[in-house]
Amino acid sequence: MNNSNIRMQVLCALFAAFCAVCSQLTIPIQPVPITLGTFAVLLAGGFLGSRYGLMSIVIYLLLGAAGVPVFSMMRSGVSVIAGPAGGFIIGFAVMAFVTGLISEKYGYSFKTMLIASICGTLGCYILGIAWFIFLTGTGVWSAFLLCMFPFLPGDLAKILLASFLVSKYRGRLIQG
């Protein structure tokens, strides 16, 4: 195994931990809390790319499913993933993968990262809202009111900041 692979694996572990920490920074609204976790996920996808970004979030998900309190408000377990916020939590993997895939294909400029981050966030919203509707039987409009509209201002700020940070510092982090 070469140094580049080892470096990326260490970064995967660090981003999984960063996601766990950011997920604790929460505004505890119901039924789905607002967290800074999505910011960490966007950074994981942008900095690490689709493969390693996804790997870092899968590590985070597996830790949470196994009982390590990494989900918002120090929660853990399969019951959290099976609950109303579960689609969004699983959507973190989609977000990291999509963000990483688009940035790998089209580059790491601010504009590209903005598009990649928006697409990744939309992927998370789609999966999260679909799961919420399936689980609760809530109508589409009500699900949007509960699970998307309260998140838009904060997610826009996270998208802008993550896009800036990745476009500015990705080379330094990955190259060393």
C-alpha positions as CSV (number, residue, x, y, z in Angstrom):
1,M,0.0,0.0,0.0
2,N,1.5,3.3,-1.0
3,N,1.6,6.5,1.1
4,S,-1.2,8.1,-1.0
5,N,-3.7,5.4,-0.1
6,I,-2.7,5.5,3.6
7,R,-3.1,9.3,3.6
8,M,-6.6,9.0,2.0
9,Q,-7.6,6.3,4.5
10,V,-6.5,8.5,7.4
11,L,-8.4,11.4,5.9
12,C,-11.5,9.1,5.6
13,A,-11.3,8.4,9.3
14,L,-10.8,12.1,10.2
15,F,-13.8,13.2,8.1
16,A,-16.0,10.5,9.7
17,A,-15.0,11.9,13.0
18,F,-15.5,15.4,11.8
19,C,-19.0,14.5,10.6
20,A,-19.8,13.0,14.1
21,V,-18.7,16.2,15.8
22,C,-20.5,18.5,13.4
23,S,-23.7,16.4,13.8
24,Q,-23.7,17.3,17.5
25,L,-24.1,21.0,16.6
26,T,-27.8,20.9,16.4
27,I,-31.0,23.0,16.3
28,P,-33.3,20.3,17.7
29,I,-36.5,21.0,15.7
30,Q,-38.9,18.1,15.0
31,P,-39.2,15.8,13.2
32,V,-35.8,16.2,11.7
33,P,-33.1,18.3,13.5
34,I,-31.0,20.8,11.7
35,T,-27.3,19.9,12.1
36,L,-23.9,21.0,10.9
37,G,-23.4,17.4,9.7
38,T,-24.3,18.2,6.2
39,F,-21.4,20.7,6.1
40,A,-19.0,18.0,7.0
41,V,-20.4,15.7,4.4
42,L,-20.0,18.3,1.7
43,L,-16.4,18.8,2.7
44,A,-15.8,15.0,2.7
45,G,-17.1,14.7,-0.8
46,G,-15.4,17.8,-2.1
47,F,-12.0,17.1,-0.5
48,L,-11.9,13.3,-0.7
49,G,-13.8,12.7,-4.0
50,S,-16.6,10.2,-4.6
51,R,-14.9,7.0,-3.5
52,Y,-13.1,8.2,-0.3
53,G,-15.8,10.7,0.5
54,L,-18.4,8.0,0.4
55,M,-16.1,5.7,2.4
56,S,-15.8,8.3,5.2
57,I,-19.6,8.7,5.5
58,V,-20.1,4.9,5.4
59,I,-17.7,4.7,8.4
60,Y,-19.8,7.3,10.1
61,L,-23.0,5.5,9.4
62,L,-21.7,2.1,10.5
63,L,-20.4,3.6,13.7
64,G,-23.8,5.1,14.4
65,A,-25.6,1.9,13.5
66,A,-23.3,-0.1,15.8
67,G,-24.2,2.1,18.8
68,V,-21.6,4.8,18.8
69,P,-23.5,8.1,19.5
70,V,-22.5,9.9,16.4
71,F,-25.9,11.0,15.2
72,S,-27.4,14.3,16.2
73,M,-28.1,14.8,19.9
74,M,-25.7,11.9,20.8
75,R,-28.1,9.3,19.4
76,S,-27.2,6.0,17.8
77,G,-28.5,2.7,16.6
78,V,-30.5,1.3,13.7
79,S,-33.7,2.8,15.3
80,V,-32.4,6.3,14.5
81,I,-31.8,5.3,10.9
82,A,-35.2,3.7,10.7
83,G,-36.8,6.9,12.1
84,P,-38.1,10.0,10.4
85,A,-34.6,11.5,10.0
86,G,-33.1,8.2,8.7
87,G,-33.5,9.0,5.0
88,F,-31.5,12.2,5.5
89,I,-28.8,10.3,7.5
90,I,-28.5,7.7,4.7
91,G,-28.7,10.6,2.3
92,F,-25.4,11.8,3.7
93,A,-23.7,9.0,1.7
94,V,-25.5,10.1,-1.5
95,M,-24.5,13.7,-0.8
96,A,-20.8,12.8,-0.4
97,F,-20.7,10.6,-3.4
98,V,-22.5,13.0,-5.8
99,T,-20.5,16.0,-4.6
100,G,-17.3,14.1,-5.1
101,L,-18.3,12.6,-8.4
102,I,-19.2,15.9,-10.0
103,S,-16.1,17.7,-8.6
104,E,-13.8,14.9,-9.9
105,K,-15.3,15.1,-13.3
106,Y,-15.4,18.8,-13.7
107,G,-12.8,20.2,-11.4
108,Y,-12.6,22.0,-8.1
109,S,-13.4,25.6,-9.0
110,F,-15.8,27.5,-6.8
111,K,-18.5,27.4,-9.5
112,T,-18.1,23.6,-10.0
113,M,-18.1,23.0,-6.3
114,L,-21.2,25.1,-5.9
115,I,-23.0,23.0,-8.5
116,A,-21.6,19.7,-7.0
117,S,-22.7,20.8,-3.5
118,I,-26.2,21.8,-4.7
119,C,-26.6,18.4,-6.5
120,G,-25.3,16.5,-3.5
121,T,-27.7,18.3,-1.2
122,L,-30.6,17.7,-3.5
123,G,-29.8,14.0,-3.5
124,C,-29.9,14.0,0.3
125,Y,-33.2,16.0,0.2
126,I,-34.8,13.6,-2.2
127,L,-33.9,10.5,-0.3
128,G,-34.7,12.1,3.1
129,I,-38.1,13.4,2.0
130,A,-39.0,10.2,0.2
131,W,-38.2,8.2,3.4
132,F,-40.1,10.6,5.6
133,I,-43.2,10.4,3.4
134,F,-43.0,6.6,3.3
135,L,-42.5,6.3,7.0
136,T,-45.0,8.8,8.2
137,G,-47.6,8.9,5.4
138,T,-47.3,12.7,5.3
139,G,-48.2,14.4,2.0
140,V,-45.5,15.8,-0.2
141,W,-46.3,19.4,0.5
142,S,-46.3,18.8,4.3
143,A,-43.0,16.9,4.0
144,F,-41.5,19.9,2.2
145,L,-42.7,22.3,4.9
146,L,-41.3,20.1,7.7
147,C,-38.2,18.6,6.1
148,M,-36.9,21.1,3.5
149,F,-38.0,24.7,3.9
150,P,-36.6,25.2,7.4
151,F,-33.2,23.9,6.2
152,L,-32.8,26.0,3.1
153,P,-31.1,29.1,4.6
154,G,-28.6,27.1,6.6
155,D,-27.9,24.7,3.8
156,L,-27.3,27.5,1.4
157,A,-24.7,28.9,3.8
158,K,-23.1,25.5,4.2
159,I,-23.0,25.0,0.4
160,L,-21.3,28.4,-0.1
161,L,-18.8,27.9,2.7
162,A,-17.9,24.3,1.7
163,S,-17.6,25.3,-2.0
164,F,-15.2,28.1,-1.0
165,L,-13.1,25.9,1.3
166,V,-12.8,23.1,-1.2
167,S,-12.0,25.3,-4.1
168,K,-9.4,27.2,-2.1
169,Y,-7.7,24.4,0.0
170,R,-8.3,21.0,-1.6
171,G,-4.8,20.9,-3.2
172,R,-3.1,21.7,0.1
173,L,-5.0,19.0,2.0
174,I,-4.7,16.2,-0.5
175,Q,-1.2,16.9,-1.7
176,G,0.2,17.6,1.8
